[in-house]
Amino acid sequence: MGYHMVVARKQVLVQLDDQLVADLDRLAAARGTSRSELVRRGVLAVLQAADMADADRALQEAYRRDPPDAELVEAAQRLAAQTSPGW
């Protein structure tokens, strides 16, 4: 999803306790940014994490529906072992 795209902004009321606001303001000052920007970044991180979790679940479900061929997996493992750098 394009969460990072610049679009018109909408103001949203979010209720936070005093300590959380103080911590957020302290971090914003230390990072040279605004409270709103930190909240936007936090929301973006939550949305991206949810997208990644959804993709992981979809991939796992696909493997449950159609498991990989054991011989193909074994051949891929042998090839990887043969071509990986010997660090």
For each residue, the residues with C-beta under 8 A, 3 or more apart:
1: 47 51
2: 5
3: 44 47 48
4: 44
5: 2
6:
7:
8:
9:
10:
11:
12:
13:
14: 39
15:
16: 20 21 24
17: 20 21
18: 21 22
19: 22 23
20: 16 17 23 24
21: 16 17 18 24 25 35
22: 18 19 25 26
23: 19 20 26 27
24: 16 20 21 27 28 35 38 39
25: 21 22 28 29 35
26: 22 23 29 30
27: 23 24 30 31 38
28: 24 25 31 33 34 35 37 38
29: 25 26 32
30: 26 27
31: 27 28 38
32: 29
33: 28 37 38
34: 28 37 38
35: 21 24 25 28 38 39
36: 39 40
37: 28 33 34 40 41
38: 24 27 28 31 33 34 35 41 42
39: 14 24 35 36 42 43
40: 36 37 43 44
41: 37 38 44 45
42: 38 39 45 46
43: 39 40 46 47
44: 3 4 40 41 47 48
45: 41 42 48 49
46: 42 43 49 50
47: 1 3 43 44 50 51
48: 3 44 45 51 52
49: 45 46 52 53
50: 46 47 53 54
51: 1 47 48 54 55
52: 48 49 55 56
53: 49 50 56 57
54: 50 51 57 58
55: 51 52 58 59
56: 52 53 59 60
57: 53 54 60 61
58: 54 55 61 62
59: 55 56 62 63
60: 56 57 63 64
61: 57 58 64 65
62: 58 59 65 66
63: 59 60 66 67 68
64: 60 61 67
65: 61 62
66: 62 63
67: 63 64
68: 63 72 73
69: 72 73
70: 73 74
71: 74 75
72: 68 69 75 76
73: 68 69 70 76 77
74: 70 71 77 78
75: 71 72 78 79
76: 72 73 79 80
77: 73 74 80 81
78: 74 75 81 82
79: 75 76 82 83
80: 76 77 83 84
81: 77 78 84
82: 78 79
83: 79 80
84: 80 81
85:
86:
87:
